[in-house]
Amino acid sequence: MQSLALFFLVTVAIGGIGWVFVYPILSGERRVERRKASAARSVPTARGEPRGGGKPRRDQIEETLKELDARHKATRRLPLAVRISQAGLTWSKQQFFLTAAGLGVAGFLLFLFTGAGGLPALGVGFAAGCGLPFWILSLLKKRREALFLKGFPDAVDIIVRGIKSGLPLMDCLKVIATDAPEPVRNEFRAIVESQTIGVPLGEACLKLYERMPVPEANFFGIVIFIQQKAGGNLSEALGNLSRVLRDRKRMQAKIQSMSMEAKASGAIIASLPIVVMMLVYFTSPDYISLLWKQPMGHLLLAGSAVWMSIGVMVMRKMINFDF
């Protein structure tokens, strides 16, 4: 029984490390993040230039888009402070590292006191200290982005209706910063505060993508930036943007409903070997106990775990639609 517990703890530790460090590379999440980062970056406005510049509006928009595209190619890894802010936390880097160290020490001591041995406890402590905090940070970031996307189309509609009724754009943003649900309210409050201290409105809206790295925020920042630089009918542009956002949301819901059958099938297939092994253990323990009593059984269990992990990753990649 002690060998079984030791093997289980080592497997959990190795699986945790692989999930944190290897899975993002195999699943393409890091490649997607780099692609998203290269799709939108804040662009400083050209100060001192006349608004019209004597050029046609179409030429100004084309130059602006070329400038944006040139800036987008300068990608870099986001600092930890920015990632913490994207997750909606107010922690400093020191607090984050102290929390990570505390989780690592707690995981190490917990598995050490259970008699698992020093090496498995060290692996669990390393996974808990170096992998678990960043996984939680990513989870909080995705949840905050989902809440933002839920209320963002309504915020854009408020701006459209306010502009059509004669309100200035800044007043519309202040209404959203006061009455919108979180985290939309907090993000628009940051835009209003940035403009108050002298940051141009177009640049302040572009910085929304740094705090909320979703394509919808990028679209909004580009629309405001181009309108502030080249002029045009802002209510019509934002109305089109609102329609695009709602269409994307509708398409995402449709994709999720169509992929639920594949996700359920993948979950059943992935859990079936574990369930069968447990049933066989409860009905005929001597028949299956050779897997953790014999060295060859250990090798077979390790190989089965590796192949099952590969199968789960492949199935997840096949049903993980990104648009």
N, C-alpha and C positions, 0 to 999 in steps of 0.2 A: 504493500500500500504506500510505503514511503517512496519507493521508486516511481510509482504512478504519480504521486503528488509532485515529485521533483521534475518528472518529465512534463507534466502539465504546466508547471510554473515556468520552466524554460521555454516551452512552446509559446506561452502567453507573452513572455518577455520578447522573444524573437519576433513574434507576430506584431506586437506593438511597435517595435523599432521599424519593422518593414512597412507597417501602415503609415507611419509618420514620415519616413524618409524615402522609401522606395515607391510607395503607391502613387504619390503625386507625379512622379516621373513616368511611370507606366501608364497611368490613366490619362495623362495629357493635361492635368490641371495647371501645372506650372507653365506649360506652353500656352494655354488659354489665358492665364493671367498676364503673361508677357504680351500676348496679342492684344488683350484689352488695354494694357498700359500703353502700347504703341498706337492705339486708336484714338487716344485723347490725352492731351496734356495742356496745362494752362499756358496761355500765350500772352506775354506782356504787350500791351498796346503801344503803338508808335506815338510817343508824345511829341508834341510840337508840330505835327502834320495837320494840314487843314482837313476837315471832314470830307469834303467832296473831292478835293485834289484835282478837279477839272477833268476827271475821267468818267466814262459811263459807269453806271451802277453795276452792270454785268462784269466789267473788267475789274472793278473794285472787289466784287465778291470772289472772282476767280483768284485774284492775288491774295486775298485773305485766306482762302482755302489752301492755296499753295504754301502760304506761310504756316498755316496750321499743320499741314502734312509734313513740312520740313521739321517743325518742332516735335512732332509725334515720333520721329525716328530716333530722337535722343532719349532712349529708354534707360531706366536704371531701377534697381531694386528699391522698393519703398523702405524707408527707415522704420525702425520698430515703433517710434513715437507716432508715426502716421498710421501704422497698422492698429495700434491701440486706440487711436482716435476713431478710426473707421469702425471699430467694434463697439463704439459708444461708451467707452470707459474713460475715466478721468485720471487713471493711474499714471505715474511717472515710470520711466524705465527702471529706476531703482526698485520701486514697489513690485514691478512685474518680475524682475530677476529674483527678488527675495521670496515672492510667492512660488516661483518655479523651484527655487532651492528648497523651500519648505515641503513642497509636494514630493520632490525627489528623496529627501531624508525620510519623510513619512512612509513612502512606499518601500524604501530599503529596510527600515526598522520593522515595518509590519510583516514583511515576508521573512525577515531574519528571525523574528520571534516565533513564527509559526513552524520553525525547524526546517525550512526549505533549503538552507545552505547559503553560504556566502556568495557564490557566483550567481545563482538565480536571483537572489535578493539585490545584488548589484545591478543586474540587467533590468529588473523591474524598477529600481530606483532611477536608473538612467533614463528609461522610457518615460517614467512619471515626471522627471524633472526637465527633460529636454524635448519631449514630444507632446505630452498632455497639455501644457499651457498654450502652446501654439495651436493645437487642435481646438481647444476651447475658444481661443481667440478667433480662429477661422469660423467656428460655429456661430459665435455671437455676431460676427461681421455679416454672415449670410442671413441670419435672422433679422438683423437691422435693415439690410438691403431689401428684404421681402416686405417689411413694414413700410419702408419708404416708397417702394413701388406701388403699394396698395393705395396710398394717399396722394401720390404725386400727380396723376392725371386730374384729380379734382382741384389741386392747387393751380395747375396750368389753366383750367377752365375759369377759375376765379380771376386770374390775370386777364384772360380774354374778355370776360364780361365787364371787368372794371375798365379796361381800355376802351371798349365800345361805348360805355356809358360816360366817358370823358375823364376818368381818373388818370393821373400820371402813373407811370410804371412803378415808381418808387412807393407810392401809396398802396398799390396793389400788393407789392412785396411785404409791406408792413402789415397789411391785413392778414396775409398768410403767416407771417412771423408771430402773430398774436393769437389767431384762432385755429390754425391747422393742428391736426394731431401730431404727436411725436412719431418718428424723428424729423418729419417734414418741417415742423415749426422751428426746431433747433437749427436746421441747415439754412433755412431762409433768414433766420435771425442773424446767422453768421454773415450772410450776404449783405444784409442791411447794415450791420456794424462795420463791415469792411468798407462799404461805400461811404459811411459816415466819417471814417478817419482819412478819406481821400483816395481810396482805391477806385479806379474807374469801374463803372457798373458792369461792363462787358467782361473785364478781367475778373471781377468778383464772382460773376456767374460761372465763368470757366473753372474757377477754383472749386466749385461744387463737386466736380468729378474727383478731385483729390481726396475729399472727405467721404464721398459716396461713389465708389468706382463702378457705376452701372451705365450701360449705354444710354439710358433715358436721360440721366443727368448730363451726359456728354452732349446729347442732341440739344437740350435746353440751353446749355452754355454757349454752344456754337451759334444758335439762332439769335440769342441776345447779343453776342459779340459782333456778329455780322450786321445786325440792325443798328447797333450803336456806331459802327464804323462806316457803313455804307448807306444807312437809312432804309426806308421801305415801310410797308404796311405790317406793323408788328402784330396786330390782332389777327390778321389772316395767317401769318407765319406760325404764330402760336396755336391758332385753331387747327392748322394742319398737323402741328406737332402733337396736340392733344388727341387728334384722331389716330395718328400713328401709334401713340402710346397705348391707347385702348385696343387697337387692333393687335398689337404685340401681346398685350395681356390676354386677349381672347385666344390668340393662337397658342400661347403658353398653356392655358387651361385645356385647350383641345388636345395638345400634344401629351399632357399629363394624363388625360382620360384615356387616350388611345394606347399609351404605354403601360397602363396599370396591369393589364393582363400579362404582358411580358415580365414586368417586375414581380408579380405574384408567382409566375412560373419559375423565375430565377430563384426566388426565396425558397420555394418548395424544393427545388432540385438541390440547392445548397445545403438545406437543413436535413434532407432525407438520410444521408449516410450517418449523421450524428444521431438522429432519432432511432435508426435501425440498430446502431451499435449499443445504444442505451437499452433498447428492448431486449436485445440478445443477452446483454449483461444481466438484466433482471431475471430473465427466464433460464438461461444456461450460463452462469458465470464461469464455469470451468472451460467452456468451449471457446470463449473469447479472451480469457485471461492470458492466453499465450502471447497476445500482442504486447503486453507490458511486462511480462515475466521473462521473455526470451530476447536476446539481442537482435535477432532477425525481426521480431515483432516491433521493436523500437524503430528499426529502419523502415519497416513497412508503414508504420504510423507517421513517421516524418515525411516519407515520400507521398503518402496520401494527403497529408496536410498541405504540402507544397502544391500538388496538382489541384486540390480543391481550391486553394487560394488563387491559383492562376485562372481556373474556370470561373470563379466568382468575379474576378477583375475583368475577364473577357466579356462575360454576360453584362456586367455593369456598363462597360464601354459601349456595347451594342445598343443598350436601351437608354443611354444618357444622351439626350438630344440637346444640342446647343444651337441657338438661332439668334 
